Amino acid sequence: MNYAQAHWLGRAAHTRRENSEALAAITRAMLLDLPGRPEESLLHRSLQGWAFVVPGPQEREVPAQARLVLDWVAKASRPLIDLHDPAVARGVLDALRRKRDGTAAARETWRRKRKVLVSALYYAVEQGELGSHPLDNIRGGVSRQVTTVDPRVVVNPQQARNLITAVSYVGTYHRARGRRLVGFFAGMYYAGLRPEEAAGVVVTDCVLPTSGWGRLVVNRALPQVGKKWTDNGRRHDERGLKNRPAGETRVVPLPPHLVALWRESINTFGVADDGRLFFTERGDIIGSTSYYRVWSEARTLALPPLLVASPLATKPYDLRHSALSTWLCSGADPAEVAQRAGNSVDVLLTRYAKCLYDRQSITNQRIEHLLRAYDPPSPDDETATASPEQ
């Protein structure tokens, strides 16, 4: 709990939530087998939702059930010094490899939780709770891997246009549940924006001419993480650009088709009080649950049943994957693509250099055409090209 409080101030809300989740998993792995152990889901909710949040349970009114759980945890928790026993330390590390249902956790999830454990134990050493780091002599760390994009999720330009058009047919016309999000999804495909970046676009950061290319200065993101993890008590956190210093911006050119869609959205719905282009009927920030539902319905409208059942564009974020793949396939300079996308060139080429859907058939046609050029002529061809004298 002391570690959670010491690593709260100045952290992104998403990081706070991930740290709390990791600390809850570590604590559960450190529990002794005492009578009265709470049910696992209740144990997890009480730890993540109350023990590892600022202000802590001492400064807040904790529900009676959660208070009882935390009291039991206080009695059942092993002392930190037990981690100097290699068997105990390995037991905790092995527990972090599994999800709460006992199945194997993703490699990145295990890496992130182990990182929090290592950091928390260093903090314990600093605070004099431990004489040395218990994991220094434990081998078996996990290296960070770059996750590549499944090429099956990437759509071609025609499919992307069909999907974005289908969004406008979701919901009733007057409620405009889908129509309000056409420009939101279009920004992810035509400008390569992340969902939290598209949610934060304001009209004053845009240049939207009546014809030709426009421009957007991306300078913030509005990720949805929950009221408990933000400083302002709202569902969305306001952050700078991902993996960039505070205050840094990036300029993204906007193709004419996207400019037209954004101008149409402004003419139809206006802008929110703070200038945001995309917002709910009440003027709120677009929530992930809402746009996921709209996207799911749009897929069934735009794609044939065979592709609806496939991984193709199952998540809205796949539009960004498709955008970057499209730019690379067009022959654009990877350095320029990386700058527009807000990635490093290395990450871009290892993660996003994927073929467009059905792009292989075009390449196959070119290869086949080249191979046929070297085929020996057939007898019919020789007869047709023979001169009359022959």
Secondary structure by P-SEA (a helix, b strand, c coil): caaaaaacccccaaaaaaaaaaaaaaaaaacccccccccaaaaaaaaaaccccccccccccccaaaaaaaaaaaaacccccccccaaaaaaaaaaaacccccccccaaaaaaaaaaaaaaaaaaaaacccccccccccccccccccccccccccccaaaaaaaaaaaaacccccccccccaaaaaaaaacccccaaaaaaccccccccccccbbbbbccbbbbbcccccccccccbbbbccccccccbbbbbbbcaaaaaaaaaaaaacccccccccccccccccccaaaaaaaaaaaaaacccccccccccccccaaaaaaaaaaaaaacccaaaaaaaacccaaaaaacccccccaaaaaaaaaaaaaaaaaccccaaaaaaaccccc
